[in-house]
């Protein structure tokens, strides 16, 4: 039986073709601009009102970290959803970073030392503001402490920092918050399904051999947390596996030729492959989930912000939520 790596080397070209197919619809949308633009904006606003379940104007969201790829993608998703992007953001640097334009919004980038003063001003101007955080890992705990101090509902998408301290800070504060290292709704649903299967059928794959391969952009040095979560479920299902055996692919040539990552997404992708084989090699199971770009995570983040806004409007208990709570709520885009 050929190995997992050999299998995906064979189908790499097919993956690349699959991810390059949506060009025509994009070209069609470009041609439809102009006269249809106003209708699209109106449709987005109506859609956001239906999702929120309110006749009020779309609520404001401040994205902390607009200068990064993920933060910018979230900001773009906010605008396309018909919500209001607050024209303020922060840089990890002490000095202000000038302005950036996202859609038709000019966002002023402030330095880290100005955070509390500027955020207080934003609260005065936008009393119902939600904050989305996609800053650097080193800023996670300080930012969370500030949001809690100011009573700001926030979505923490930034990974890293002292997670135990982060959860402790939020739980001891009277705030609404969604914290999750994984904002992709469909990936979260898959992980939850794996966990349910592991709890319902422990030992179902006892004796099976597991191969795991994950590919991310070269800047990601550690093994995928998502892969580790899936492996943990397989272990509960009876598979003996050492996390250190997870095969990390960071070389761009291998990503292109062996894994099948489209070239335009080498700097932003998350490909995962899992192969289970029976002791006598007569049975095999394969699981695969591949993500190109940031769109899925950005949309999940906006859904988390909408979820949090609804909790505030409903005067629900102020507490720490996660993406499972968001999924259970339903009514997502």
Secondary structure, 3 states (H helix, E strand, C coil): CCCHHHHHHHCHHHHHHHHCCCHHHHHHHHHCCHHHHHHHHHHHHHHHHHHHCCCCCCCEEEEECCCCHHHHHHHHHHHHCCCEECCEEECCCCCCCEEEEECCEEEEEECHHHHHHHHHHHHHHCCCCEEEECCCHHHHHHHHHHHHHHCCCEEECCCCCCHHHHHHHHHCCCCCEEECCCCCHHHHHHHHHHHHHHHHCCCCCCCCEEEEEEEECCCCCCCCHHHHHHHHHHHHCCCCCCHHHCEEECCHHHHHHHHCCCHHHCCCEEEEEEEEECCCCCCEEEEEEEEECCHHHHHHHHHHHHHHHHHHHCCCCCCEECHHHHHHHCCCC
